[in-house]
Amino acid sequence: MMVMMMMMMMMKMMTMMMKMMMMMVVVVVVVVVVVVLCEVVVGVGVVVVVVVVVVVMVVVVVVGGWLGWR
């Protein structure tokens, strides 16, 4: 019985890790795309501001998602 419980817990942890990984990958891709677009459209100053804003948003989303999953 204990072994079954352990297995279930492991599976849950794996699925959570996968979710986190997927979230991170999506976030990174979005950040890269946004930065590239900003580079193309305008100067570097705006890019810095956008990067800072995006990073803050990413941190909020990741922390919120982590707390939500727990």
Backbone torsions as a table, in degrees:
resi	resn	phi	psi	omega
1	MET	NA	-47.6	-179.5
2	MET	-59.7	-40.2	-179.9
3	VAL	-61.0	-42.6	179.2
4	MET	-60.0	-45.8	179.8
5	MET	-59.0	-45.6	179.8
6	MET	-59.3	-44.9	179.6
7	MET	-59.4	-46.6	-179.9
8	MET	-59.1	-46.4	179.5
9	MET	-58.9	-44.9	179.5
10	MET	-59.0	-45.5	180.0
11	MET	-60.0	-45.0	180.0
12	LYS	-59.3	-47.1	179.8
13	MET	-59.5	-43.7	-179.5
14	MET	-60.3	-47.3	-179.2
15	THR	-61.8	-41.4	179.0
16	MET	-61.7	-44.8	179.5
17	MET	-60.5	-43.3	179.1
18	MET	-59.8	-44.9	179.2
19	LYS	-58.6	-47.4	-179.8
20	MET	-59.2	-45.8	-179.7
21	MET	-59.5	-46.9	179.8
22	MET	-59.1	-46.0	179.4
23	MET	-57.2	-48.7	-178.2
24	MET	-60.3	-44.7	-179.4
25	VAL	-60.3	-48.1	-179.4
26	VAL	-59.2	-46.2	-178.6
27	VAL	-60.1	-46.4	-178.9
28	VAL	-60.6	-45.4	-179.9
29	VAL	-59.4	-46.0	-179.5
30	VAL	-60.2	-45.3	-179.3
31	VAL	-59.5	-47.1	-179.1
32	VAL	-59.4	-47.1	-179.4
33	VAL	-59.4	-46.9	-179.2
34	VAL	-60.0	-46.2	-178.9
35	VAL	-61.0	-45.7	-179.7
36	VAL	-60.6	-46.4	179.9
37	LEU	-58.5	-45.2	-179.8
38	CYS	-63.1	-40.2	178.2
39	GLU	-59.2	-43.3	-178.2
40	VAL	-68.0	-44.4	-172.8
41	VAL	-75.9	-49.1	-173.5
42	VAL	-134.4	-171.7	-175.9
43	GLY	-75.2	-177.1	-174.2
44	VAL	-73.7	-32.7	-177.5
45	GLY	-55.4	-47.2	-179.6
46	VAL	-64.4	-37.5	-179.6
47	VAL	-58.3	-44.6	-179.3
48	VAL	-58.8	-47.1	-179.6
49	VAL	-60.2	-47.4	-179.1
50	VAL	-60.2	-44.3	-179.3
51	VAL	-59.6	-45.0	-180.0
52	VAL	-59.9	-47.8	-179.4
53	VAL	-60.2	-46.7	-178.9
54	VAL	-61.6	-43.6	-179.9
55	VAL	-59.7	-45.6	179.1
56	VAL	-59.3	-46.9	179.2
57	MET	-59.3	-44.5	-179.2
58	VAL	-59.5	-47.1	-179.6
59	VAL	-58.7	-46.0	-179.7
60	VAL	-60.2	-46.6	-178.4
61	VAL	-62.8	-46.7	-177.8
62	VAL	-63.2	-48.0	-179.3
63	VAL	-62.7	-44.9	179.1
64	GLY	-60.5	-44.8	179.8
65	GLY	-63.8	-41.8	179.6
66	TRP	-61.0	-46.7	180.0
67	LEU	-64.9	-37.7	-179.4
68	GLY	-64.9	-39.6	-178.7
69	TRP	-73.0	-28.2	-176.1
70	ARG	-72.6	NA	NA
